[in-house]
Amino acid sequence: MSSPHSGPETAAAVSGLPARPPAGALWSANFRFFFTARTVAMLGDTMLPVALSAGLLGYGYSAGDIGLVMAASTACFAGFVVFGGVLADRFDARAMMIGADLVRVCSQSTAAVLFATHQVRLWEMAVIAVVNGTCAAMFQPGVASTIVRVASDVQGANGATRTAESVAALVGPALAGVLVGFTSTGVVFAAHASTYLASALCLLSLRLPPLPPRTAAAVSTFRADLVEGWREFRSRTWMWSVILVWMLYMVCTTGPYTPLAAAQIIPAHGAGAYGLVNSALGGGTALGALCAMRLRAARPLRAGSLALFGTMLMPTSVGLGLPVWAIACCVLAAGACSAYWGVNWATSVQTQVPGDVLNRIHAYEVAGSIAMVPVGQALAGPASTAFGARHVLLVGGAVPLLVAATLLAIPSVRTLRRR
């Protein structure tokens, strides 16, 4: 990989990196468009869990049913994101992102119509979830390579984007709770569709320099690109070891949390309270992202792993049945810890990996990170029936302690230096 101080022409010539913006202010016109696209889309995405949970519970479906719908989306995302990474490296990543947004405008509009006409069936929502998950798989790989094309300060860009997404997450669940309470679930889905349209328009407005053309030696088959991406991923011990450990976190903590927390909080306190808790998560992640912009550790993954100990507060607080205000405080702290890890991890991937394979590497690490979430979501219902929802959540609170300790014990993770 070229030196981080090399100019865009040198970097492109040496390693085929996407053309980088000149050093200077973070807030270029391109970054503002990208920043707006991610923020608006995140606003809609954080409204979805509240709308989906409240809507399906209102039709008599269970926490297990909510988990299955969420698992359908997540499974398609995890299953197809690697192929999305190959396509993003072979073709125009931005065009793929815009196309994915436009398809999701249609799918979420369909969901809005179904809820508005009171014709909601579980299989229909599962099909919509499959479409959304597949589109997300085509969209996500391009995010990593787009950030390094619109911003010279990669950690600053990640921190700013994560902060804005977190503020959106702070507003989104609360807004969804209000809309569900005063209008209907269909209105929330319609609003969600409009956020994807806004994202597509912002991405369409980007004015990016052309990518270096693929040389004859670089032109290869789809399968060869897939294999090359796997080889590059496997060669980085710090990366695959994190993903391997992260699978435990996903299946035991992240996967079960959303459906079980919704089933615990909404019946007892209402959709507004659940929206408040999710808003606290958004506020916490904003704080964590701001800290990551300021506190740039020499060994970012070690610092991020230490922060992960605090994420145990989120499932534990719900599992203990604490009052809503106390759950919100715990979730806020856990969100800050999670975001600090997230910014350091994303920056490490984007700065340690050559640009000509970055989309594929990013796709592999995202697929590995997310692969176990649908397993956790799908098992949330049966596990809560067998052991009780609160016990499952308490186990989910203990797992982050094991995950953080394991990451700190891996030398390649603990000693990786910041570029």
Secondary structure, 3 states (H helix, E strand, C coil): CCCCCCCHHHHHHHHCCCCCCCCCCCCCHHHHHHHHHHHHHHHHHHHHHHHHHHHHHHCCCCHHHHHHHHHHHHHHHHHHHHHHHHHHHHCCHHHHHHHHHHHHHHHHHHHHHHHHCCCCCHHHHHHHHHHHHHHHHHHCHHHHHHHHHHCCCHHHHHHHHHHHHHHHHHHHHHHHHHHHHHCCHHHHHHHHHHHHHHHHHHHHCCCCCCCCCCCCCCCCCHHHHHHHHHHHHHCCHHHHHHHHHHHHHHHHHHHHHHHHHHHHHHHHHCHHHHHHHHHHHHHHHHHHHHHHHHCCCCCHHHHHHHHHHHHHHHHHHHHCCCCHHHHHHHHHHHHHHHHHHHHHHHHHHHHHCCHHHHHHHHHHHHHHHHCCHHHHHHHHHHHHHHHCHHHHHHHHHHHHHHHHHHHHHCHHHHCCCCC
